[in-house]
Amino acid sequence: MNILVIDSFDSFTLNLASLLRRTIPDAIVHVIHNNDFTSHQLIPLLQHFDAVAVGPGPGSPNDPGAVGIIPDIWDLPDPYLLPVLGVCLGHQSLCIRFGGRLENLSIVKHGQCSALEHDGQDIFSGLGIAKVVRYHSLHVVIPSPHDAIVPLAWATDVDVERGAKQRILMAARHRTKPFWGVQYHPESICTIGGGEDIIRNFWTLAQQWSAENGRVTLPLPENWRQQINYDDFALTRLACRPPSSPSHTTHPKQPLRVIAQAVTLHSDVSTPLLGEALLALEHERPGLDGHEFLLLDSNAEPGRFSIIGFISPTTARITYTVGDTVVRIRSSSTLIESPLAKDEDIWTWLAHYMGNRSFLDGNDASPFWGGLIGYSTYECGVATLGVDLPSRPKQSKPSPIPSTHPDLSFAFVERSVVVDRVDSLVHIQSIGNDTMTDHCPDHANPPSVEGGVETAWVKRISSFIQLITDPSFTPAPTPQPTTPVPASTQNADSSQTLWPPLEVEPPNKTQYISSVKRTQEYLAQGESYEICLTALTRVTLPRLDSTTSCESTSWRLFKTLRALNPAPYGCFIRLGGTTLVGSSPERFLSWTRDGLCQLRPIKGTIKKSRGAGKPEVTLAEAEDMFLGSPKEIAENLMIVDLIRHDLSRVVCRNGSREEVRVTQLFSVEEYEAVYQLVSVIEGRVDVGRGYTGWDVLARSLPPGSMTGAPKKRSVELLQILENSFVWPQDTFSPRTPCCDETEGGHERGVYSGVCGYWCVGGGGDFSVIIRSAFKYDDECEESGSERWYVGAGGAITALSDAEDEWEEMKIKLSSTLRAFEHL
């Protein structure tokens, strides 16, 4: 059975495709965009499909740009007529075509549940009580009586403030044609009773109609698609094929092995302290000045492992800037520019790169043997959506000239230390070539031990770790941050100094609240369901004294941030000219070597503080508050449904028995100043066919928790909404800001991107870059000051209160700013 799904650039469409595949026996589901074909091209192809589902999407059914070819489906000539199910936008388009009237809801319903009122007939045959999820701000009114459209189900909306009730059409069918529509989302994880049941009934009715009308489905031609398969996004599979450019094999695959040793961690030494000691040993002098360094620090569940990545002169550093035609690989004094092949993106290039460097003989107890560690910016993710970056200069063709600040920066780490806090083990590892000549100038003499230089390095580091973690070893005390003093952010809309000698330039309150209200206008127009509005704060920090470098200040900032805010995913990444320090609570994506992928979106916030002199909100109270808040539940639900869609691209493929699962829904987790709502979504990719979590990562960016839903349209709107947050033209910024929303944009940069690792053994783990600060070396002025950027924001929904959103942004911002105040 071939089912065609027409997607209107929504972020839930593949959930609908999975529902169809799961419910209709032997269904093969094909997904296209509503502008992939002209009507002249598509209509003749419909005789090869058994049914069509017209999916949801942003915008109005009266907007040709939003619906594409969908209206032509309702005007099919009789020879091409076939059963069609419209969902949300598809339902509205059906009803509008046959005389319905479009109106705005008095109460916008995005990610909210309603009881379904039906008579148990037609597609609701045998259906009892149903609770359905709605994502709409527009609805259709059908004049009564009506010759063409037959209403099938309703929901009653109650306007508490006005004391009024209104019945909203939730489902309908055409009186004579095989067309059905539902306003709600049957594919949502929180739809109960109106999902599989109505799909099953639709399919039964579709088969009956086809049999009664003598419709015969023709075999589907193999080459029916004119464009790349929409649901074929596998990238790492390409690593099994010959690379499209010889530059991908700059470092050809060699028969290397993992050299590793595990030692017991006898004391509770912190990972930052261990990393600092190891770096001092490696470079034979203390401190981090001038050295690139990689540390992924885990303090609590679900992060169990911490990773220290060592960078030597020969370490390959890989950078890429959106719009460039080359990938740059720097090692020692050599710079190699590897051209991107036609129709190749940076993610495919990295898949080739890692495909030549994968092996399977490491210790399974360690999640990382070696491989890529680094970050990708928010803008690098935006580029995967096909959305232009208005802040970048428009050119007739991409420029090979490198940008000052890369959008992607990774190091291929050969030497690493992995700390396992659960089993109290430290794994010392190398995947380097174990020759008798060291590639690092600091240790040029051949080792005297059995094996090569990498074996010697592993043994030397193992001995050192055993020494400094021995209970009898007493290192010099590390100063701890003083008791935090609350940041004075009450006047955050001004440019006043918060804590001498810091100069802090936070968002302007008036601008921020204005953007919140403007966001809600877009939501009311049906342009999006949820938009994650953020803003950058700039912090200018003088050196602490004449002998203190920017690098050592960065390290102090990281240790202070981790002490004040010990979230699961800490990071210190100094790579190239960029430094990132972070303490993120949110995992974006992890995947195991056998293909199990997990995403953990955080969305929904309740602050602990009730105000001066009042007790803080307890965990039990927070749980009750979340469950009683439609706004907070809706925030999380929308991102859960979005992530299910993203993960389905690789997991729920035709011929696969795997399904995306929500293993944890709406759990409350406690953090330093807030409680947050967390969900967990999992699915297994087919490693036997060459897929890995990288395939999921490459097509799930930017993180949905940082964009909103639908993702693409939300990102397009954010280009406008966040453009108002600009600094004066004569100052530095991640990109030159521009007040003309049609010509420029204020970029997020590293903030709300992702950072983490991809192991040569196949696993990976990336977190969302929030509760973080980043800086660029070229913005360190001659006077000695340095400029850092701190991002914060929140999800805006139809239920948001502008003042509350401002307060939430300040709370998140202050959790990072406090670290600057305690340097």
C-alpha positions, 0 to 999 in steps of 0.5 A: 500500500502506497500512501502519499503525505503532503507536508506543508513544512511542518515539524510534526509531519513525520509523526503523522507518517509514522502513525500511518505506517504503524496503523495501516497494514503494509503501508509504505509512506512517501512524503513530499513538500507541497511545492515539490511538484506542480499540479500538472506533474503530481496529479497523474502520479496519484493513480499510483497511490492508495490514499493521500494525507494532507498534513499540518503546517504554519500559515493560513489556508487562504495563503497560496504560499502556505498551502502550495498545491494542496487546493488542487487536491480538492479539485481532482478530476474524477479519473484521479479521485482518491481518498484523502485525509486532511490534518489541521491546515489540510482540514482547513483547506478542505473546508474552505474550498467547499464553502467554509469560512475562516475565523480567528479563535478567541482563545488560541490553542497551541499544544493544548488538549480538548475533549472531543465531542462526536456521535461515534459515526464515520471515522469516529465509529466505535470511538469512545471518550477522546482527548485530542491535542490542538495546534491552531489559532484559526478555525473553520465555520461551516454554514448550516445547512451545507450541501458539501461539508458534513461536520463530524466532531466538535470541541467546546472552548470556554472563555473564562474572562468573558463567560462565553462558550464556543463550539469549534469544528474538529472534524468533517467530511465531504458529502460525496467525495472521499475527503475527510479532515480533522482539525486536531493532531491525531499524531501528537503524543498526548492525543488519546482516543483520536489517533490510531482509531481514526486512521484505522477507520479512515483506511477502512472507509477509503478501501470501501470507497475504492472498491465501490468505485472500481478504483485500481492502484497502479504500481509506483514507478521507481523513478517517480521522484524528481528530487532527492527522497525527502525521508532519506537523510542518512549521511554516515552511510556515505562513508561506506562509498568512495568519497566524492573528492580526494580531499576527504582522504587527506588522512587515509584510514590506517590499521590503528588500535585503541591503546588504553588503560583504566585506573581506579579513582581513589579520591573525589578530585574534580575533573577541572582540577584533574584536567588542569594538572594533566595539562600542566604535566603535558606542557611542563608548566602550570596554567592554561595560557595559550593552549587549546584545551577540551573538557566536557565535564559531567557533575550529575545524572544523566551525565556520568562521564567527563572527557578531557581531550588533549591537543598536540601540534599535530591535532587536526582542527576542523573549521567551517563557516556557513557559505564557504566552499571549503572545509579548513583542516589545520595541524602544526603549521599546515592548513589544508582547504578541502573543497566541498563537492557539489550538493555536499554539506559540512555534515556529509563531509564530516561523515566521510572524514569519520568514516575513514577513522572508525574502529571497534577494538576499544573498551566498551566501558568508555563512551569515548576512545577518541574522535571529534570534540567541538561545537556547532553554532546556532547559525550552522543549524539554521543553514540545514533548514535552507533558511538564509542568514540575513546578517551574512553579506549576500554574494553571487556565489559562496566565498572561499575566504574564511570568516573571522569566527567559524560556525563549526569547530572540531578537533580530532582528538587522539589522546584523551582521559575519560572519568567515570564517576559511577564506577570510580574509574579513569580511562587513559586512551590513545588512538594515535599511531604507536610509533617510536617517534613522538609527534609532540615536540615536548617529548621528542625522545623515543620511549624506553618502555615496550611499545611506541610513544602512545603506549608510553603516554598512556602509561605515564598519564596513568601513573600520574593520575594514580599519584594525584588521586591517591588519598595520601596525596594532598594538592594545593587548595583550590580557592572556591567561589565565595557565597553568591551575592544576588546579581542586581538585575532589577535594572537589566534594561539599562546599561549600568554596571552590575558589579564593578568592574564588570560592564554588562550590556543586557537586553533592553526591557522595552524592546524585549517585551515588545518582541514578546508581544510581536511574537504572540501576534505571529502566533495568533495569525497561525504563523507558528505554535511556539517561538523561542525568543532569546537575546544576548548580553555582552559582558566586558571584563578587564583583566584581573591584574597586569599578569593575568591573561585572557586564557587564565581568566577563562579558566577561572570563569569556568571553575566558578561557573561550575561551582555555582551552577553544577549542571550535568553538562559542563564544558570548557572548549578553547579551540582556535580563536574561540573560548566557550565555558558552559554549565548546561542542564540540557542534553540535546542528543546522545547515541550509543554504539549500537544506535540507541538515540536519546534526546532530552528537551527542557522546556517549561520553567518555574522559579524557586523564589517566591520573593524576599522572606518567603520559603522557596517552592519545593519540588512537590509544589513545583510538580503540582504547579506544572501539572496545573499549568496548561502553558508550561505543559504546552511548551514542553509538549510542542517540543516533544512532538517536534523532536519525535518528528526529527528523530523519525527521519532516520528511525521510522523508515519504510521497512524498519520496525523501529519506532520513536518512543517517549520514555519520560514525559513531563518530569520535573528536575531541580536546578540552581534557581528554577525547576524545569520540565524535562522529557526523554525521547528515544529511538534506535537507528539501523547501524546494520545499514550504516546509520548512526546518531550523526544522521539524526544530529545533522538533520535535527539542528538547531535544537527544537527547544531553542527555536520553537515549532514548526522549526523552519517557520519559527527560525524565519520569524526569529530572524526578524524578532531578534533583530531588534536586540542590537548594540551601537554600530561602533561596538563589537558583536558576534556579527555586525548588527543591522537595524534593517530587518530585511538586510541584517540580523543579530546572530546568536553565535555559539549560544544555543548551538550544540557541543559534544563529541563523536567517538571513532567507535560510533557513539556520541553525546551533544548538549545544548549550549545554554547557561554559558558564555563565549568569547572571540580572541580578536575582540580582546582589546589592546587595553586588556579587556575582553568581551563575552557573550551570554544568551538567555530567553524562553519559549513564547506561547499564546498563553505567555505573559510578557512581564513573566517572560522578561523575569524568566529571561533574567533568572536564566541570565543571572545564573551565568552572570554570577560567575563573572561577579565572583572572579 
